[in-house]
Amino acid sequence: MNSLEVEPLSQPFDVVVRPPGSKSITNRALICAALARGTSTLEGALFAEDTEAMVRCLGALGVGIEAEESAQRLTVHGTRGVPPVDGAVLDAALSGTTSRFIAPVAALGRSTVVLDGAGPLRLRPMGEMFDALTAMGSVLVPLGDPGCLPVQIEAQGLAGGPIELRGDVSSQFLSGLLLAAPEMEAGLQVEMVSDLVSKPYVEMTLKVMQAFGAQSTHENFRTLSVEPTGYRAVKKFVVEPDASAASYFFAAAALLGGSVTIHGLGTDSLQGDLSFVDVLERMGAQVTRTATSTQVVGTGNLHGIEVDMAEISDTAQTLAAIAPFADSPTRVTGIGFIRAKETDRIAAVVTELKRLGISAVEEPDGFLIHPGVPNPGVVQTYRDHRMAMSFALVGLRSAGIQIADPACVAKTYPNFWNDLETLRGSGGK
C-alpha cells in the first residue's frame, strides 16, 4: 500500500477554500428528487464515491439521472414515488448512507431486489432498518449474516403508520425511513425508544424533504410524523459545501495560525457539523460568522478542552489530530457509536496517535489525548477517508508524517490533497 508524506507548513496563510458539495445533502436530495413528480436539478452536488454509489443504485431502480461533473450538476427524473425496476442488484459499495437510504426506497415498489456492499459495509449494522421494513410489510431474506448486508428485499410497498425505532446506533436508519415516508400509504409516525444520536443530521433530512414539498412535525425528535404528500420536483436545488470536509481546513487555521474562509457555509447552514468551529473557538481560535460564510483565524496556540461531540461526531477525528498540540489534555465524549463507522474510529484514533508517540487513551464513548510532540511515522487509515484527512493535519505541523492509502479520500473528497495545497499559497482571496 502506498503512502503520502505531508510536508510541514510554516508560512502564514489567508485563503478561501472551496470544499466540494455536502455528501449528506447530496444523497438526501437525490432520494427526494428520485421519488418526486417531475425533473429536479441539483447544483453544487458532490461527485465522489459515496454519491456515485447512490446514483448507481437509483439508476438500477430505474431512476433517470444525468450527471455533469464539470458543472457539479445532477439532473434527476422523478419516478412519482415508485421505483419501476424489478430484479435489480443494488451495490452500495462502501457507502453507509446509500445502503440505509436506498433500502426503504426499494421497499416502496412491488419487486424483488438485492442490496449489497463492499466488504467493510457488510460488517456495519442494518438490523434496525430491516426490522422496521419487515414491520411495514416487506419480506427481507438475509443472504449473509443476519442484520447485515447482503439482503434480498421482497417489496410489497410500504404501508407506513406508527413504528418504534432505536436511535442510539445511527441516525441514518431514521433518516432513511423519513426520506421514504411521504410515499408511504399512511405516512409515518416514529416513536424513538432510545436516545437519538446525531440529531443535526435528522434535522437536515427534514429540511431537505421540506424543500421538495414534504410535510413533517416532531417533538424534540422523540416522536416524528411525516404526511403522505409525496414529493414535488425542485427546478434548482443548491447543495452547500460539505461542512465535515471544511473542518479540516478550519482546524488547520486554528493549528497553524492561519486564516481560512469558506463561502456558502454560514449561520443558515443545514449542516450541524459547522458547529465544529464552536469547538475551535473554545480552543482559542477566532471565528467570524455571517449568513453566507464562516472564517476561522488561529493564533497557533490551542487550549485543551472536554467536549461532547455526539451531534458532530464526523469531526471528532479532526479534533483528535490537533489535540496533541494543545496546552492541556483534550477529552471527547458522547461518540461511542462511531465504533460502527467505516472502522472503529475511537480505536483507530488512539492506535495511530500512539504510533506517533502521543499519549492517548481509549474510553467507552470517546478518547483522552495528552499534549505531545508527534514522532515521524506512517499513519494507517483503515480505508477510512476521515482518518486520512484528519491526520494530514498532524503532518502540517510535524515533520515525517506519512498517510497510508491516501486515495481513500475519494470516498467523499477526491480533490482533498490538491485543495490542501492551497494553504501553501497557491490559493487565496
ABEGO torsion letter per residue (X at the ends): XBBBBBBBBABBBBBBBBBBBBAAAAAAAAAAAAABBEBBBBBGBBBBAAAAAAAAAAAAAGBBBBBBAAAGBBBBBBAGGBBABBGBBBBAEABAAAAAAAAAAAAABBBBBBBBBBAAAAABBAAAAAAAAAAAGBBBBBABBBGBOBBBBBBAEBAEEBBBBBAAABAAAAAAAAAAAAABAAEBBBBBABBBBGAAAAAAAAAAAAAAGBBBBBBGGABBBBBBAEBBBBABBBBBBBAAAAAAAAAAAAAAGBBBBBBGBBAABABAAAAAAAAAAAAGBBBBBBAABBBBBBAGBBBBBBBBAAAAAAAAAAAAAAAAABABBBBBBGAAAAAABABBAAAAAAAAAAAAGBBBBBBAAEBBBBBBBBBBEBBBAGGBAAAAAAAAAAAAABBGBBBBGAAAAAAABAAAAAAAAAAAGABEX
